[in-house]
Amino acid sequence: MAKTVCKLLGVIFVIVGIAGFVAPNLLGAHLSPAHNLVHIVSGAIALYFGFAGSAGAARGFCIIFGIVYLLLGICGWFLGTGADHMFNIGTLLMLGKVDHIIHILLGVIFLAGGALGGRD
C-alpha cells in the first residue's frame, strides 16, 4: 500500500507543482514558485520510493511525510492569522486555509499508506 500511495501522490505532487507555475491560485491554494518547487521535489522523492524503493522504505517515507504534512496543516491552521488563517514561512511560502486543509488530508493519506504498507 505504501508504494502505491507514493506513486499516486508523487504524480499528483509533480503535476500540481508544474501547474502551480501556470495557475498560482489553483484550487484556492497559494502556490508561489518556492511552494511549487517543494511540490516537485516532494513528488520526485515520493516517486523514487514508489518505484525504486523497498516496501519498508516506502512505508517509512509515508510515515515521515505524513507526520510532516499533518503537523504543517495543523500548525498552519492554528497559528495562521485572519479569516484565511494565513501562515507565512519566511517570505517564500504563504499558506492559507485551503493549503492547511490540503496538507492535513495529505498527511492523513500518507500516514494511512504507511500504516497499511508492508515491509520487505
Buried (B, 14 or more C-beta within 10 A) or exposed (E): BBBEBBBBBBBBBBEBBEBBBEEBEBEEBBBBEBBBBBBBEBBEBBBBBBEEBBBEBBBBBBBEBBBBBBEBBBBBBEEBEEEBBBBBEEEEBBBBBBBBBBBBEBBBBBBBBBEEBEEE
